[in-house]
Amino acid sequence: MSTGTTKLDVVVSDVVPVNELVTRFHFRRRDGQLLPTFSGGAHVVVEMRDGERTRLNPYSLMGSPLDTREYTISVRRDDVGRGGSLFMHRHVRPGIEMVISYPVNLFSLDLRARKHLMLAGGIGITPFMAQTAQLAADGGNFELHYTCRTASLGTYADLLRERYDRRVRLYHDDRDERIELDRLLSSQPLGTHLYVCGPSGMIGWVRDRAAALGWPTETVHFEHFAAPQPGAPFDVTLAVSGKTIRVGEQQSLLEAIEAAGVDPPYLCRGGVCGQCETNVIAHDGNFIHNDHWLSEEEHRCGKKIMPCVSRFEGRSLVLER
């Protein structure tokens, strides 16, 4: 964990299969005390010791913020991913001791809103589990629209309908059910805030339509942790620490920097929070920007990079680390 990220020593108290792709994991503190408080939309970074490699993946907390006896996360298995979800599914069992970060919230509810309109896709439902619980406890006004591939893969859909009835609307791809987004966005009362979490294509679609329909930027909230993409290995010089490192094909730039003994700050490891933003001193080549933090202008100018998710192709790269 980064020096700026406080650790929690936990034990896995339960592992519950939810459907053919998703498994829920429960954590309690090793010392038996209550876990730190959090708010709906928060996530933790889970540390996974996979042989000689340490994986650090962010997952949304999905339990009620009113109950901190345990934290719960849900992990969707990705058979062609980088291995974090497979590690959780294959190796994590009740009784195992693990390390997680303190909760961080980059997708918090704006409690000034008169209404909260929530759109979820697939495993993007998880932060809304905590957010709806928080709002329901406080009498908040919300509605949730949840789209998934099939009914069997509608993670927690039945539970949400049981809890909130008509405030939850379900859509199934195999039934050709689609959110009528323009109608939905155009019919909301003044003071509504919009929240979206799911695949990047869905998030882009919702944000673009909201902007086109005149939604103020500050009322549109989204969360999407981009997974580091594989690519050709490349070399990097770290000017401050005086090291030259090799970034492997399946390794993120951030992971390579950490493996070299340098400890940059982070909060999300998914290209969202901006904490690991790094200045580029010199480069001869092209950047592959995969983050949601830097602006398009910053992407073009080649003076900054988000090492958690972005890569480089070329002869040389020198970073201020």
Kinemage of the C-alpha trace (Angstrom):
@kinemage 1
@onewidth
@group {chain A} dominant
@subgroup {mainchain}
@vectorlist {calphas} color= white
{ca met a 1} P 0.000 0.000 0.000
{ca ser a 2} L 1.094 3.549 -0.619
{ca thr a 3} L 2.487 5.564 2.251
{ca gly a 4} L -0.568 7.780 1.902
{ca thr a 5} L -2.977 4.864 2.192
{ca thr a 6} L -3.764 3.569 5.680
{ca lys a 7} L -4.033 -0.202 5.992
{ca leu a 8} L -6.604 -2.353 7.728
{ca asp a 9} L -5.786 -5.901 8.836
{ca val a 10} L -8.871 -8.003 8.157
{ca val a 11} L -10.006 -11.609 8.048
{ca val a 12} L -12.350 -13.026 5.433
{ca ser a 13} L -15.484 -13.924 7.375
{ca asp a 14} L -17.563 -15.291 4.506
{ca val a 15} L -17.449 -16.002 0.765
{ca val a 16} L -20.815 -16.220 -0.985
{ca pro a 17} L -21.371 -17.131 -4.672
{ca val a 18} L -24.006 -14.769 -6.078
{ca asn a 19} L -24.293 -16.059 -9.652
{ca glu a 20} L -22.099 -17.800 -12.215
{ca leu a 21} L -19.784 -14.786 -12.508
{ca val a 22} L -20.030 -12.844 -9.229
{ca thr a 23} L -18.911 -13.743 -5.714
{ca arg a 24} L -19.382 -11.675 -2.551
{ca phe a 25} L -16.619 -11.377 0.051
{ca his a 26} L -17.088 -10.329 3.677
{ca phe a 27} L -14.283 -8.820 5.795
{ca arg a 28} L -14.032 -8.220 9.543
{ca arg a 29} L -11.212 -6.609 11.512
{ca arg a 30} L -8.692 -9.053 12.898
{ca asp a 31} L -8.834 -7.342 16.309
{ca gly a 32} L -12.627 -7.670 16.454
{ca gln a 33} L -13.241 -3.916 16.566
{ca leu a 34} L -15.643 -2.014 14.337
{ca leu a 35} L -14.368 -0.999 10.937
{ca pro a 36} L -14.064 2.717 9.992
{ca thr a 37} L -17.234 4.491 8.937
{ca phe a 38} L -17.864 5.139 5.249
{ca ser a 39} L -20.494 6.662 2.986
{ca gly a 40} L -22.305 5.232 -0.001
{ca gly a 41} L -20.059 5.082 -3.074
{ca ala a 42} L -16.829 4.420 -1.139
{ca his a 43} L -14.294 1.796 -2.176
{ca val a 44} L -11.360 -0.043 -0.631
{ca val a 45} L -8.190 -1.319 -2.271
{ca val a 46} L -7.672 -5.037 -1.618
{ca glu a 47} L -4.114 -6.355 -1.377
{ca met a 48} L -3.646 -9.818 -2.893
{ca arg a 49} L -0.418 -11.747 -2.319
{ca asp a 50} L -0.204 -13.926 -5.420
{ca gly a 51} L 3.095 -15.779 -5.075
{ca glu a 52} L 5.887 -13.243 -5.523
{ca arg a 53} L 3.477 -10.718 -6.979
{ca thr a 54} L 1.256 -8.328 -5.027
{ca arg a 55} L -1.941 -7.232 -6.723
{ca leu a 56} L -3.859 -4.158 -5.551
{ca asn a 57} L -7.411 -3.808 -6.867
{ca pro a 58} L -10.169 -1.330 -5.908
{ca tyr a 59} L -13.669 -2.634 -5.097
{ca ser a 60} L -16.796 -0.701 -4.065
{ca leu a 61} L -18.173 -1.256 -0.581
{ca met a 62} L -21.737 -2.489 -0.926
{ca gly a 63} L -22.957 -2.955 2.644
{ca ser a 64} L -25.009 -0.444 4.573
{ca pro a 65} L -22.906 2.475 5.872
{ca leu a 66} L -24.910 2.123 9.099
{ca asp a 67} L -23.290 -1.257 9.859
{ca thr a 68} L -19.482 -1.321 10.133
{ca arg a 69} L -19.152 -4.699 11.809
{ca glu a 70} L -18.010 -5.922 8.406
{ca tyr a 71} L -17.291 -4.709 4.885
{ca thr a 72} L -18.656 -6.486 1.823
{ca ile a 73} L -17.502 -6.329 -1.788
{ca ser a 74} L -18.553 -8.225 -4.898
{ca val a 75} L -16.072 -9.382 -7.519
{ca arg a 76} L -16.996 -10.305 -11.072
{ca arg a 77} L -14.767 -13.048 -12.463
{ca asp a 78} L -12.819 -11.987 -15.548
{ca asp a 79} L -11.244 -14.998 -17.232
{ca val a 80} L -9.163 -12.875 -19.618
{ca gly a 81} L -8.194 -10.099 -17.195
{ca arg a 82} L -4.937 -9.492 -15.349
{ca gly a 83} L -5.639 -12.056 -12.655
{ca gly a 84} L -6.998 -10.107 -9.679
{ca ser a 85} L -10.568 -11.334 -9.965
{ca leu a 86} L -9.376 -14.899 -10.627
{ca phe a 87} L -7.217 -14.749 -7.497
{ca met a 88} L -10.214 -13.657 -5.417
{ca his a 89} L -12.437 -16.381 -6.864
{ca arg a 90} L -9.885 -19.190 -6.726
{ca his a 91} L -7.860 -18.533 -3.588
{ca val a 92} L -9.775 -16.404 -1.093
{ca arg a 93} L -11.636 -18.464 1.494
{ca pro a 94} L -13.195 -17.800 4.920
{ca gly a 95} L -10.545 -17.470 7.619
{ca ile a 96} L -7.825 -16.033 5.346
{ca glu a 97} L -6.128 -12.902 6.669
{ca met a 98} L -5.797 -10.028 4.190
{ca val a 99} L -4.940 -6.332 4.056
{ca ile a 100} L -7.235 -3.629 2.673
{ca ser a 101} L -7.096 0.152 2.590
{ca tyr a 102} L -9.261 2.531 4.557
{ca pro a 103} L -12.400 3.505 2.623
{ca val a 104} L -12.059 6.274 0.048
{ca asn a 105} L -15.067 7.902 -1.616
{ca leu a 106} L -14.684 9.279 -5.139
{ca phe a 107} L -18.353 8.667 -5.987
{ca ser a 108} L -20.211 10.208 -3.075
{ca leu a 109} L -23.821 11.299 -2.978
{ca asp a 110} L -24.469 15.020 -3.186
{ca leu a 111} L -26.914 15.374 -0.316
{ca arg a 112} L -28.003 18.819 -1.543
{ca ala a 113} L -29.843 17.098 -4.403
{ca arg a 114} L -33.639 17.003 -4.312
{ca lys a 115} L -33.566 13.648 -6.099
{ca his a 116} L -30.937 11.039 -6.975
{ca leu a 117} L -31.240 9.326 -10.375
{ca met a 118} L -29.018 6.217 -10.516
{ca leu a 119} L -28.022 4.208 -13.597
{ca ala a 120} L -26.105 0.947 -13.182
{ca gly a 121} L -24.737 -1.564 -15.664
{ca gly a 122} L -23.579 -5.071 -14.715
{ca ile a 123} L -21.242 -5.185 -11.718
{ca gly a 124} L -21.573 -1.388 -11.586
{ca ile a 125} L -24.528 -2.031 -9.291
{ca thr a 126} L -22.248 -2.472 -6.260
{ca pro a 127} L -21.764 1.170 -5.154
{ca phe a 128} L -25.507 1.716 -5.454
{ca met a 129} L -26.166 -1.020 -2.903
{ca ala a 130} L -24.583 1.194 -0.239
{ca gln a 131} L -25.946 4.442 -1.664
{ca thr a 132} L -29.560 3.258 -1.739
{ca ala a 133} L -29.222 1.906 1.806
{ca gln a 134} L -27.906 5.269 2.963
{ca leu a 135} L -30.671 7.213 1.233
{ca ala a 136} L -33.433 4.865 2.378
{ca ala a 137} L -32.314 5.257 6.000
{ca asp a 138} L -32.483 9.056 5.684
{ca gly a 139} L -35.723 9.201 3.694
{ca gly a 140} L -33.908 10.295 0.530
{ca asn a 141} L -35.610 10.508 -2.850
{ca phe a 142} L -34.054 8.182 -5.439
{ca glu a 143} L -34.775 5.883 -8.339
{ca leu a 144} L -32.464 3.218 -9.756
{ca his a 145} L -32.313 1.924 -13.327
{ca tyr a 146} L -30.277 -1.288 -13.627
{ca thr a 147} L -29.339 -2.924 -16.912
{ca cys a 148} L -27.763 -6.391 -17.161
{ca arg a 149} L -27.240 -9.107 -19.757
{ca thr a 150} L -29.786 -11.621 -18.410
{ca ala a 151} L -32.007 -12.026 -15.375
{ca ser a 152} L -29.658 -14.688 -13.996
{ca leu a 153} L -26.774 -12.196 -14.126
{ca gly a 154} L -28.766 -9.394 -12.517
{ca thr a 155} L -26.588 -9.224 -9.421
{ca tyr a 156} L -28.764 -8.331 -6.397
{ca ala a 157} L -31.667 -7.357 -8.663
{ca asp a 158} L -34.225 -9.393 -6.712
{ca leu a 159} L -32.964 -7.995 -3.414
{ca leu a 160} L -33.194 -4.431 -4.680
{ca arg a 161} L -36.726 -4.933 -5.977
{ca glu a 162} L -37.729 -6.472 -2.654
{ca arg a 163} L -36.287 -3.548 -0.713
{ca tyr a 164} L -37.364 -0.630 -2.890
{ca asp a 165} L -40.134 -1.929 -5.163
{ca arg a 166} L -41.070 0.621 -7.842
{ca arg a 167} L -38.028 2.765 -7.211
{ca val a 168} L -36.008 0.078 -9.046
{ca arg a 169} L -36.398 -0.563 -12.801
{ca leu a 170} L -34.663 -3.542 -14.424
{ca tyr a 171} L -33.575 -3.964 -18.059
{ca his a 172} L -32.312 -7.210 -19.647
{ca asp a 173} L -30.215 -7.268 -22.814
{ca asp a 174} L -31.470 -10.715 -23.873
{ca arg a 175} L -35.037 -9.359 -23.834
{ca asp a 176} L -33.987 -6.305 -25.858
{ca glu a 177} L -34.963 -4.001 -22.987
{ca arg a 178} L -33.251 -0.610 -23.118
{ca ile a 179} L -33.212 2.509 -20.980
{ca glu a 180} L -35.050 5.304 -22.781
{ca leu a 181} L -32.304 7.659 -21.735
{ca asp a 182} L -33.367 10.921 -23.370
{ca arg a 183} L -36.913 10.592 -22.060
{ca leu a 184} L -35.618 9.688 -18.598
{ca leu a 185} L -33.161 12.571 -18.414
{ca ser a 186} L -35.649 15.071 -19.819
{ca ser a 187} L -38.359 14.228 -17.292
{ca gln a 188} L -36.447 14.784 -14.043
{ca pro a 189} L -37.382 17.567 -11.612
{ca leu a 190} L -35.096 20.542 -11.086
{ca gly a 191} L -32.423 19.723 -8.511
{ca thr a 192} L -31.926 16.089 -9.581
{ca his a 193} L -28.401 14.658 -9.571
{ca leu a 194} L -27.379 11.844 -11.914
{ca tyr a 195} L -25.094 8.934 -10.979
{ca val a 196} L -23.807 6.273 -13.381
{ca cys a 197} L -21.549 3.266 -12.857
{ca gly a 198} L -20.927 0.438 -15.313
{ca pro a 199} L -19.016 -0.309 -18.525
{ca ser a 200} L -17.093 2.602 -20.023
{ca gly a 201} L -19.355 2.679 -23.086
{ca met a 202} L -22.432 3.108 -20.919
{ca ile a 203} L -20.810 5.851 -18.861
{ca gly a 204} L -19.760 7.738 -21.983
{ca trp a 205} L -23.252 7.422 -23.466
{ca val a 206} L -24.958 8.728 -20.325
{ca arg a 207} L -22.524 11.609 -19.845
{ca asp a 208} L -22.756 12.659 -23.496
{ca arg a 209} L -26.562 12.620 -23.527
{ca ala a 210} L -26.747 14.481 -20.203
{ca ala a 211} L -24.436 17.178 -21.565
{ca ala a 212} L -26.441 17.431 -24.796
{ca leu a 213} L -29.655 17.821 -22.808
{ca gly a 214} L -28.226 20.620 -20.686
{ca trp a 215} L -27.430 18.872 -17.414
{ca pro a 216} L -24.865 20.943 -15.454
{ca thr a 217} L -21.539 19.130 -15.144
{ca glu a 218} L -21.610 19.332 -11.351
{ca thr a 219} L -24.853 17.315 -11.235
{ca val a 220} L -23.474 14.334 -13.203
{ca his a 221} L -21.415 11.828 -11.195
{ca phe a 222} L -19.744 8.684 -12.520
{ca glu a 223} L -17.404 5.936 -11.402
{ca his a 224} L -15.409 3.596 -13.569
{ca phe a 225} L -12.118 2.066 -12.493
{ca ala a 226} L -10.191 1.373 -15.684
{ca ala a 227} L -8.180 -1.836 -15.538
{ca pro a 228} L -4.548 -1.462 -16.657
{ca gln a 229} L -4.262 -2.745 -20.205
{ca pro a 230} L -1.429 -5.033 -21.356
{ca gly a 231} L 1.003 -3.820 -23.954
{ca ala a 232} L 4.532 -3.999 -25.280
{ca pro a 233} L 7.224 -3.736 -22.558
{ca phe a 234} L 8.964 -0.366 -22.274
{ca asp a 235} L 11.739 1.280 -20.257
{ca val a 236} L 11.348 4.278 -17.960
{ca thr a 237} L 13.887 6.467 -16.181
{ca leu a 238} L 12.831 7.831 -12.788
{ca ala a 239} L 14.697 11.126 -12.488
{ca val a 240} L 14.195 11.821 -8.768
{ca ser a 241} L 15.045 8.323 -7.521
{ca gly a 242} L 17.717 7.750 -10.161
{ca lys a 243} L 16.388 4.399 -11.338
{ca thr a 244} L 15.737 2.891 -14.730
{ca ile a 245} L 12.952 0.306 -14.750
{ca arg a 246} L 11.319 -2.083 -17.185
{ca val a 247} L 7.508 -2.178 -17.427
{ca gly a 248} L 6.351 -5.663 -18.370
{ca glu a 249} L 3.632 -6.621 -20.809
{ca gln a 250} L 1.120 -7.502 -18.078
{ca gln a 251} L 2.378 -4.904 -15.597
{ca ser a 252} L 1.142 -1.372 -15.089
{ca leu a 253} L 3.605 1.507 -14.950
{ca leu a 254} L 2.533 2.134 -11.344
{ca glu a 255} L 3.206 -1.499 -10.413
{ca ala a 256} L 6.662 -1.329 -12.007
{ca ile a 257} L 7.485 1.868 -10.101
{ca glu a 258} L 6.379 0.229 -6.843
{ca ala a 259} L 8.381 -2.925 -7.595
{ca ala a 260} L 11.470 -0.709 -7.939
{ca gly a 261} L 11.014 0.476 -4.359
{ca val a 262} L 9.404 3.848 -5.133
{ca asp a 263} L 6.100 4.495 -3.347
{ca pro a 264} L 3.918 6.981 -5.264
{ca pro a 265} L 0.556 8.001 -3.763
{ca tyr a 266} L -2.716 6.518 -4.979
{ca leu a 267} L -6.327 6.195 -3.958
{ca cys a 268} L -8.084 4.274 -6.727
{ca arg a 269} L -5.498 2.641 -9.041
{ca gly a 270} L -8.104 2.975 -11.766
{ca gly a 271} L -7.401 6.289 -13.505
{ca val a 272} L -10.034 8.253 -11.612
{ca cys a 273} L -8.689 9.967 -8.497
{ca gly a 274} L -5.636 11.837 -9.832
{ca gln a 275} L -3.399 10.970 -6.875
{ca cys a 276} L -0.681 9.196 -8.887
{ca glu a 277} L -0.492 11.910 -11.571
{ca thr a 278} L 3.157 12.167 -12.640
{ca asn a 279} L 5.026 14.856 -14.549
{ca val a 280} L 6.828 13.831 -17.733
{ca ile a 281} L 10.307 15.365 -17.965
{ca ala a 282} L 11.196 14.045 -21.418
{ca his a 283} L 9.959 11.500 -23.927
{ca asp a 284} L 10.571 10.163 -27.397
{ca gly a 285} L 7.485 8.213 -28.389
{ca asn a 286} L 3.727 8.049 -27.859
{ca phe a 287} L 1.542 7.825 -24.774
{ca ile a 288} L -1.410 5.471 -24.454
{ca his a 289} L -3.682 7.354 -22.069
{ca asn a 290} L -6.401 5.223 -20.458
{ca asp a 291} L -7.370 7.453 -17.538
{ca his a 292} L -10.500 9.458 -16.701
{ca trp a 293} L -8.578 12.214 -14.901
{ca leu a 294} L -6.444 14.190 -17.341
{ca ser a 295} L -8.135 16.455 -19.869
{ca glu a 296} L -7.867 15.885 -23.607
{ca glu a 297} L -5.506 18.846 -23.799
{ca glu a 298} L -3.287 17.296 -21.106
{ca his a 299} L -3.326 14.019 -23.027
{ca arg a 300} L -2.167 15.813 -26.173
{ca cys a 301} L 0.579 17.919 -24.589
{ca gly a 302} L 2.558 14.927 -23.293
{ca lys a 303} L 3.550 16.536 -19.984
{ca lys a 304} L 1.614 14.271 -17.605
{ca ile a 305} L 0.750 10.605 -17.256
{ca met a 306} L -1.402 8.530 -14.910
{ca pro a 307} L 0.873 5.510 -14.264
{ca cys a 308} L -1.910 3.383 -12.766
{ca val a 309} L -3.555 2.722 -16.158
{ca ser a 310} L -1.595 4.430 -18.954
{ca arg a 311} L 1.320 3.151 -21.027
{ca phe a 312} L 4.028 4.368 -23.413
{ca glu a 313} L 5.426 3.269 -26.760
{ca gly a 314} L 8.738 4.647 -27.952
{ca arg a 315} L 12.464 5.028 -27.413
{ca ser a 316} L 12.685 6.837 -24.080
{ca leu a 317} L 10.574 8.145 -21.212
{ca val a 318} L 11.769 10.150 -18.180
{ca leu a 319} L 9.377 10.750 -15.286
{ca glu a 320} L 9.554 12.977 -12.211
{ca arg a 321} L 9.572 10.159 -9.660
